[in-house]
Amino acid sequence: MGYLASTQFSVVRARGRPLNILIMGWLSEGNVDESVYTRVSDPKIGLTEKGLEDAEQCGKRIREMIEKDKVHNWKVYFYVSPYRRGVETLKGLGRAFERSRIAGMREEPRLREQDFGNFQDREKMRLEKAIRMIYGRFFYRFPNGESAADVYDRITGFRETLRADIDIGRFQPPGERNPNINLVIVSHGLTLRVFLMRWYKWTVEQFERLNNFGNGGVVVMERGYGGRYSLLVHHTEEELREFGLTDEMLSDQEWQKYAKPGELNYDCPTLNSFFSHFDNDCGDEHENKINSSE
């Protein structure tokens, strides 16, 4: 079995395929003192002492989660954002694992936090964030920075790399490949939400409903019965509703629990949100008229 995690983390699970763990970001210096952003570049902002302690505790929780499977030859592989707080989170998580349990790690710049535009002016940033809520959280681009749509584009590239790594099994040398690999992605809040949006093909409207899991919150994408990854295997419906999932999104997660890799959900749960004129009775009546005229 396997897991995938993030400074937000994610987990996914499958026989012969990893379990992915996505976890929320830890308490950083910027969370405690926003003025830090005016004098320290975002990539150089580290964790607080509490954040470091929380990362170590989370590493222990991840290990407990893995060991519940009663599989003895499991290993973990890490993808990490190059931001300082991401690397510090990785070091904290890693304390829970011996060297023999760590298959490897890769620094992945595409997992970096959304770029808010270099050094920040506190009052200007508050105004920009207020404007973003009016304009739309997905498409609003910060001056000299990124929009969530920009993050989506680079996360799409990372997703393809991740899928190739999973399909080929590039976490260990060919002669040492172990199906019980747990993938841990160490990233950031918005980046994590965009990753989930891209993975599950959520719409922009659905993305804008999502909330952070909070500092240190864990999102687990676990392999279902057919081999696809679902949030509903590990999480409760209540947890996912708090995260922002709608009835339609939960319905799709239920389908993910039983579907096989490569299958598509042809009973698209979001169809009616785009085509509101559907009326089954009228549609059937119209089709019958067409058929009777042939």
TORMIVEX-350577 format. One line per field, with one value per residue (C-alpha): residue in three letters; residue number from 1; x, y, z. Coordinates in steps of 0.25 Angstrom, whole numbers, plus 2048, in hexadecimal, padded with zeros to 3 digits. Example, Ala and Ser with C-alpha at 12.3 -4.5 7.8 and 13.67 -1.06 7.14 Angstrom:
// TORMIVEX-350577
code: Ala,Ser
pos: 1,2
X: 831,837
Y: 7EE,7FC
Z: 81F,81D
***
This chain:
// TORMIVEX-350577
code: Met,Gly,Tyr,Leu,Ala,Ser,Thr,Gln,Phe,Ser,Val,Val,Arg,Ala,Arg,Gly,Arg,Pro,Leu,Asn,Ile,Leu,Ile,Met,Gly,Trp,Leu,Ser,Glu,Gly,Asn,Val,Asp,Glu,Ser,Val,Tyr,Thr,Arg,Val,Ser,Asp,Pro,Lys,Ile,Gly,Leu,Thr,Glu,Lys,Gly,Leu,Glu,Asp,Ala,Glu,Gln,Cys,Gly,Lys,Arg,Ile,Arg,Glu,Met,Ile,Glu,Lys,Asp,Lys,Val,His,Asn,Trp,Lys,Val,Tyr,Phe,Tyr,Val,Ser,Pro,Tyr,Arg,Arg,Gly,Val,Glu,Thr,Leu,Lys,Gly,Leu,Gly,Arg,Ala,Phe,Glu,Arg,Ser,Arg,Ile,Ala,Gly,Met,Arg,Glu,Glu,Pro,Arg,Leu,Arg,Glu,Gln,Asp,Phe,Gly,Asn,Phe,Gln,Asp,Arg,Glu,Lys,Met,Arg,Leu,Glu,Lys,Ala,Ile,Arg,Met,Ile,Tyr,Gly,Arg,Phe,Phe,Tyr,Arg,Phe,Pro,Asn,Gly,Glu,Ser,Ala,Ala,Asp,Val,Tyr,Asp,Arg,Ile,Thr,Gly,Phe,Arg,Glu,Thr,Leu,Arg,Ala,Asp,Ile,Asp,Ile,Gly,Arg,Phe,Gln,Pro,Pro,Gly,Glu,Arg,Asn,Pro,Asn,Ile,Asn,Leu,Val,Ile,Val,Ser,His,Gly,Leu,Thr,Leu,Arg,Val,Phe,Leu,Met,Arg,Trp,Tyr,Lys,Trp,Thr,Val,Glu,Gln,Phe,Glu,Arg,Leu,Asn,Asn,Phe,Gly,Asn,Gly,Gly,Val,Val,Val,Met,Glu,Arg,Gly,Tyr,Gly,Gly,Arg,Tyr,Ser,Leu,Leu,Val,His,His,Thr,Glu,Glu,Glu,Leu,Arg,Glu,Phe,Gly,Leu,Thr,Asp,Glu,Met,Leu,Ser,Asp,Gln,Glu,Trp,Gln,Lys,Tyr,Ala,Lys,Pro,Gly,Glu,Leu,Asn,Tyr,Asp,Cys,Pro,Thr,Leu,Asn,Ser,Phe,Phe,Ser,His,Phe,Asp,Asn,Asp,Cys,Gly,Asp,Glu,His,Glu,Asn,Lys,Ile,Asn,Ser,Ser,Glu
pos: 1,2,3,4,5,6,7,8,9,10,11,12,13,14,15,16,17,18,19,20,21,22,23,24,25,26,27,28,29,30,31,32,33,34,35,36,37,38,39,40,41,42,43,44,45,46,47,48,49,50,51,52,53,54,55,56,57,58,59,60,61,62,63,64,65,66,67,68,69,70,71,72,73,74,75,76,77,78,79,80,81,82,83,84,85,86,87,88,89,90,91,92,93,94,95,96,97,98,99,100,101,102,103,104,105,106,107,108,109,110,111,112,113,114,115,116,117,118,119,120,121,122,123,124,125,126,127,128,129,130,131,132,133,134,135,136,137,138,139,140,141,142,143,144,145,146,147,148,149,150,151,152,153,154,155,156,157,158,159,160,161,162,163,164,165,166,167,168,169,170,171,172,173,174,175,176,177,178,179,180,181,182,183,184,185,186,187,188,189,190,191,192,193,194,195,196,197,198,199,200,201,202,203,204,205,206,207,208,209,210,211,212,213,214,215,216,217,218,219,220,221,222,223,224,225,226,227,228,229,230,231,232,233,234,235,236,237,238,239,240,241,242,243,244,245,246,247,248,249,250,251,252,253,254,255,256,257,258,259,260,261,262,263,264,265,266,267,268,269,270,271,272,273,274,275,276,277,278,279,280,281,282,283,284,285,286,287,288,289,290,291,292,293,294
X: 800,805,802,804,806,807,80C,7FF,7FE,7F7,7F6,7F1,7F1,7F0,7F6,803,800,803,7FA,7FA,7FA,7F7,7F9,7F7,803,809,809,813,819,810,804,808,80D,808,813,81D,819,81D,82C,82E,82B,820,829,832,827,829,820,81E,823,815,814,821,81B,80E,815,81C,80F,809,814,811,802,806,80E,803,7F9,803,805,7F6,7F7,800,809,818,820,81A,822,81F,823,822,81F,822,820,82E,828,830,823,821,82F,82E,821,827,832,828,820,82C,830,825,82C,839,842,83E,82F,832,833,837,833,832,831,826,825,818,812,816,80C,804,80D,807,810,81E,81F,811,80B,802,7F7,7F8,7F7,7EA,7E4,7E9,7E3,7D5,7D5,7D8,7CC,7C3,7CB,7CB,7D6,7DA,7DC,7E1,7F0,7F8,801,80E,809,800,7F1,7EC,7EA,7F9,7FC,7F2,7FB,808,800,7FB,80A,80D,801,806,813,80D,804,810,818,80D,80B,819,81D,828,82A,834,83F,838,83D,839,82B,821,812,810,815,80F,810,810,80F,813,80D,804,7F5,7F0,7FA,7F4,7E5,7E9,7F0,7E3,7DB,7E4,7E4,7D5,7D2,7CA,7C4,7C8,7BB,7BE,7CC,7C8,7BF,7CB,7D1,7DF,7E0,7E7,7F6,7FA,7EC,7EE,7E7,7E7,7E5,7E4,7E3,7D5,7D0,7D2,7E0,7DC,7DF,7D3,7D2,7C7,7CF,7D6,7CE,7BF,7B5,7B4,7C3,7C2,7B6,7BE,7C9,7BF,7BA,7AC,7A2,7A6,7B5,7B2,7AA,7B6,7BF,7B6,7B8,7C7,7C6,7C2,7C7,7D3,7DF,7DC,7CD,7C5,7B9,7AF,7A4,7AA,7A5,7A8,7A0,793,79B,79F,792,787,77C,77C,76F,76F,760,761,76E,767,75B,763,76C,75F,759,766,766,757,75A,765
Y: 800,80E,81D,82B,837,848,856,852,843,839,82A,820,810,804,7F6,7F8,807,811,817,826,82F,83E,846,855,85E,860,86D,876,883,88A,884,88A,898,89C,8A7,89D,89D,8AB,8A8,899,893,888,87D,880,880,875,86D,872,869,864,861,859,851,84F,84A,83F,83B,83A,831,828,828,824,819,814,815,80D,802,7FF,7F8,7ED,7ED,7EC,7F0,7FE,80A,819,822,831,83D,84A,859,860,86B,86B,868,85C,857,859,851,846,845,844,83A,832,830,825,81C,815,816,808,80D,819,815,823,831,83C,84B,84F,85E,85C,85A,868,871,87B,887,893,89D,89D,8A6,8AA,8B7,8B3,8BD,8BB,8AC,8AD,8B5,8AB,8A0,8A7,8AA,89B,897,8A0,89D,88E,886,87D,887,893,896,89D,8A8,8A2,895,889,886,878,876,878,86E,864,864,860,856,850,84D,848,83F,839,836,830,827,822,820,817,810,80D,80B,815,816,80B,804,7FA,7EE,7F4,7F8,7F7,7F8,7FC,80A,816,824,830,83E,84A,856,862,865,86B,862,856,85A,85C,84F,848,851,84C,83D,83C,846,84F,85C,86A,86C,860,864,871,86B,863,866,864,858,861,860,852,84C,83F,83C,82E,828,819,80E,809,7FB,7FD,803,812,81C,822,82C,824,817,81E,82B,82C,833,83D,840,842,84B,854,854,859,84D,84E,843,841,840,836,82E,82E,82A,81E,81A,81B,811,806,80A,804,80C,811,811,81E,822,823,827,834,83A,849,848,84E,85A,85E,859,85E,85D,84D,847,838,837,842,83C,82E,834,83C,82F,827,832,831,822,821,82B,822
Z: 800,7FF,803,7FD,806,806,811,80C,80B,802,802,7F7,7F8,7EF,7ED,7E5,7E5,7F0,7FB,7FA,806,805,812,815,818,825,82D,827,82B,822,828,836,830,823,823,820,811,810,813,810,803,803,7FF,80B,816,820,82A,838,844,845,836,837,843,83B,82F,837,83E,830,82B,837,833,824,829,832,826,81D,828,82A,81C,823,817,81C,80F,80D,80A,808,7FC,7FE,7F4,7FA,7F7,7F7,800,80E,816,80C,80E,81D,81D,816,820,82B,824,821,830,831,827,827,81B,816,815,80C,7FE,7FA,7F8,7ED,7EE,7E4,7E1,7DB,7E9,7EE,7F4,7EC,7E8,7EF,7E8,7EF,7FC,801,806,811,80E,7FF,801,809,7FE,7F4,7FB,7FD,7EE,7EB,7F2,7E9,7DC,7DF,7E7,7DB,7D0,7D8,7D6,7E0,7DB,7D7,7DC,7D8,7D8,7DC,7CD,7CB,7D7,7D0,7C3,7CA,7D3,7C6,7C2,7D0,7D0,7C3,7C9,7D5,7CD,7C4,7D1,7D6,7CA,7C7,7D6,7D6,7E5,7E6,7DC,7D3,7DB,7E9,7E5,7F1,7EE,7FD,7FA,802,7FB,803,7FC,804,7FE,802,804,7F7,7EF,7F6,7F3,7E4,7E4,7E8,7DE,7D3,7D8,7D9,7CE,7D7,7D1,7D4,7DC,7E4,7E6,7EC,7F6,7FC,80A,80F,819,822,827,828,822,81A,80D,809,7FB,7FD,7F3,7F2,7EF,7E0,7E1,7DF,7EA,7F2,7FE,803,807,812,815,81A,812,81D,81C,80D,80E,818,80D,803,7FB,7F6,7F4,7E6,7EA,7F5,7EA,7E2,7ED,7F0,7E1,7E3,7EE,7E5,7D7,7D0,7CB,7BD,7BF,7BD,7C5,7B9,7C3,7C5,7D2,7CD,7C0,7C5,7CB,7BC,7B5,7BE,7B3,7B4,7B7,7B6,7B2,7A8,7A3,7A1,79B,791,78D,78B,782,77A,779,775,76A,764
***
